[in-house]
């Protein structure tokens, strides 16, 4: 702690991202990156931008990307917001749309950046317990609040809340903004973007990091009523009027244009998730039903921290959360069939020991 820090900074508890180890020959299944690369058209589009035009600022409103997103989801561009990764989009909406003086409702087991943003912007966070099966209970999201946010599918559990459950929450909170964070929706769920024209209090966020294999490019988006989007634009243009660079805009547009590549990669991950879940169950693991590109699993006879450490010794990295209720679970990113095989082989060796 420095004497030059403000009193505000010393009390912040920052988000801790998943480990990015710098090791060779590592099976990296800890940060939910896509095991398959982006569309070749994305690479071509980025390469086409590598010229003298890099001396110029990018388009401040990323209009081409907004048009591509609007066309993909059947909305108009005034309903689309883009930012430097979905985390920046989330940061702006916490600042622009959630009300001070009232608690923001969120699941108790969820994306751990939410309470960090609450601390950053001086908003009260009110975690609501998942049920005994780790599911969100829509009936819990009632009463006075300054906003509601949850991932769907939830993270780190991977469990999906159907659209009728989302509508229950929306209908019970007509005066609150409800944010559905769809970082993993393309791996097994139906997007709530289909509801935005019916519910002016709904904002849906997504990322290109997972299903479109662009975690290294940092592109996020939000879709909702134009009034909500205007609030986000006001915050963005008071903070950073050029959040997306030329390469990110070009690559993201190309990613949305190559629907066939997107669908093929998602289907491959879904197929691998099914096979991985079955194989883990065969080893005695209890696996939560996942609609994401990861699975959450526990072995009733083995300590999760010890399993994670044993896997690391075998150069396989998974995510272990030291958090009540899930401290005996491992969150495992779905890898390629070969990566999954190496994981299962390593687990088999540990379970025999």
N, C-alpha and C positions, 0 to 999 in steps of 0.2 A: 504494500500500500504506500502510495506516495503522498507527501504533504500537498502536492499540487492537484490531487483529485478533489472533485466536488463531493459533498456529502451524499449526493444522489448516486454517484458511481460506486462508492464503496459498499453500498447495500445491494447492488445488482447481483443476481446469480445467473451467469450466462448459460446458454444452451451448450451441451457437449455433443458434438457430432460423432457419428460412427468412425471408428479407427480407419485410417488410410495407410496401412503398413507399406513400407518400402522394401519388400522382400521378393526375391525371384521364386518362380515355381510354387506360387501360393494359390490355394483354392479359396478365393475371397467371396464368402457368402454372408457378409455382415452388414452391408449397407443398401441392399435392395436395388442395386444397379442391374440394368438389363444385361443378360449374358450375351445378347446378340447386338451387333453394331447397328448404327443408323442406316437409313436408306442410302444407297450409292448416289442418289439424286441430291441428298443433303451435302455430301462431300463435293459434288460437282458445283453446287450453288455457292458453297463457301469459297472454293477455289476461284470462282469467277469474280469474287469480290477482292481478290488479292492483287490490287493494282493501285494506281496513283490516287484513286478516289478515297483511300483510307485517310488522306489528309483532311477530308471534309467530315463534318459532323453527320451522324446518321439522322434519319427521319425522326423527329422528336415524338411523333405520335404512332410510329410504326404502322402506318395505314395499310400497307400491303399485308402485313401479318393479321391485323384485325379483320380485314376482308376475308382472308383465308379461314380464320376461325369462325366468322359469322356464316360463311358458306357451309362449313362443316356441320354446324349445329342448327342451322335454320333460324338465325336471329339476325338483327341488324347491327351495324358496327357501333352504334351508340350504346349497345348493350355489352360491349367487349372492352376489357381492360387488360393490358399486358405489362409485365414487369420482369425484373432481373431475377428470375427464379420465383417459384411460388412462395418462398419464404419472404421475399420483399413484398409480394402482393398481400400476404397475410399481415405483415407489419403495417402496411398502409391501411388495411381495413380495420385493424385494431384501433388505429389512431383516428380514422375517419368516421367509423360507423358504430362502435361500441360506446355505450353511455357511461360516464363516470357517476359514482354515487349509487350504482346498482351492480350486483354481482353478474359476471358473465358465466353462464352455465357451460360445462364441458364434462366429458367422461373422466373418471378418476384414473383410468388406465387408457392413455391416449398419447398423442404427439406431445412430447415434452417441451416443445417450443411455445405452446400456448401460454402456460403460466409465466414463461420468461417475458413474453410480450406484455402480459398483464403488469408485471413488475416494471417494465420499461416505461409504460404509459400511465402508471398509477391507477390501474383498474383492478377491482377486486375479482379474483377468480374463485368460482364455487364448483369444485369437482363433485360429480354425482356418480355414485358407485354403479358399475356394471352389475348385472344380475349374476347368479351363481354359474351360469354358462358363458359368462363374459360378453353378454349382449347388452346393447343399449335399450333401456326401457323408455319408450316415448312418453309414457304417462308421468315420468319423473320430471320432464322438462316443462313445468308449468309454474305459475306464480310470477311475481315481479322479478324482472331481470333487466340487465343492460345489454343483453345480446346472448346468442347461443352459437356455439361452434363445436363441430365434431368431424372426424375423418370418416369417410365411407368409401370402401371398407375401412373399418377402424384399424389403427396402427398403435401398438404392435400385434394385435390379436388377429387381424385379417378378416374379421367377421363382418358380413354385409348387413346393413339395415335396408329392407325393401322400401320402395318408393311410398307405399301406403303408410309406413312408419314415419317417414319424413313429412308426409302431409299431415299426420296427426300433430307433429310438433309445430308445423307452420300454422295450422288452424288454431292451435291453442295459444299462439303468440303473435297475433296480428300486428302488435305495436312494437315488436322487437325484430331486429335483423337476425336472421338465421343463416349461418354460414355452413355449407357442406363442402368439406375439403376432400376432393376426389383425386388425390394423388395416384390411387391404385385402381380406379374404377374400370379401366379398360381390360382388366384381367378377370372379369367375371360379374360385373354389375351393370345396371342400367343408370345412365347419368340423370341427375336431377335437373339438368338444364332444360329438359322437357317441361318442367314446372314453372320456369321463371316468368312466363307471360301470365300465369294465373296467380302468382304470389309476388307482390311488389316488395316484400320483405326478404326474399330469398336471394342469396348470392352463392354461386358455385365457383370454387377455385379448382384449377388443375395445373399440372406440370408436364413439361415435355421430357423430364428427366428419366421417367420410368418406362412407360409403354412406347415412347418414341426414341429411346436410347440416346438421349441428349443431356445426360447429367453434367457433362463437361461444358455445355454451352450456356446453361442458366437462363431458361425461359419459363415463365409462369403466366397464368392468365386467370381472369375472373369473368363470369357472365352473370348478368342480372338486369334488373330494371335500370333504365337510363339514369334515374335520379341517384341510385347507388353508385353507378359508374362515374358520374360527375363528381361525387365526393372523393372518390379515389384519385381522379385526375387532378383535383385541387391539391390533394396532399402530394402527389407525385411532382407536380409542377412547382411546389414550394420546397421540394427536397432535391430532386434530380430530374431535370427536364429531358435528359437523354439516357434513360436507363438501359436500353437495348442497343448494342452496337450493330454495325453493318453486317458482320458475319452472323451474329445471332439471328437477326431478322431474316436474312436470306436463307439460312439453314432451317429455321423454323417454318418458313413458308413452304419450302421444298418438302419438309416432313409431312405437312398436312396434305400436300398434293399427291404424295405416294401412298394412297390408301391400301393398295395391295400389299406392299412391304409391311406396313403397320399391322394389318390383320394377320399376315403370316407369322410375324414374330410373336404377337400376342397368343396366337393359337399354339405355337410351339411351347411357350412358357406354361400355358394352361395344361397342355398334355403332360409336360414334365412335372408340374405341381401335383397332378393326380397320381402319377407313378411314384413320385417321392413320398407323398402322404401314405400311400399303400405300403411302400417299403419300410417306412418308419414304423407304421403300425405293426408290421411283421416282426420288427425288432423289439416290440413291447412298448413303444411310445404311444402316448395319448396325444392325438393331433387335433387341434381346433379346426373347424371347417373354414377354409380360407377362400376368399375371392380376390386375393392380391397376388403379387409375385413373390410371396414368402409364405412360410408356414410357421406356426407357433406350436411347439411340442414339448412334452415333459415325459420323463421316464419315472414311473412310480417307485423304482428301487434304486435309482442313481441320482446323486446330487448334480444339479445342472452346472454349477460353477466348476466342479471337477471334470465333468464331461467337456465343457468349453476349454478348460486348460489342457486336457488330454488331446483334444482335436488340434489345438494350436501347436502342440509338440509334433503333431503329424502334418503340420503346415496346412491346416484347414481352419479358417476363421469364421466363426458365427457370432451372433450378438446375444449377450447375456445381460439382463437387466436386474440390478440389485434393488428391486422394488417389491413391496408387499403384494402378495397374491400371485405374482409372476416370477418370483425369484427362483423358482424351480423349473422354469420354462427356458427353452432356447428359441430364438427367432432365427430362422434359417432362410436365406434368400434362395429362390429357385435358380439353379445354375443350368449349364448345359447338361445333357445326359452324362457326359464323361465326368464333369465336376460333381454331379450328384452321386455317381458311382463311387468316386473317391471319398466323398463324405460318408456314404453308407459303409464302405469298407473300413474306414477309420472307426466309425461308431461300433461296428461289429467287433473289431479288435478290443475296443475299450470295454464293451459289455462282457466279453469273455474273461477279462482280467480281474 
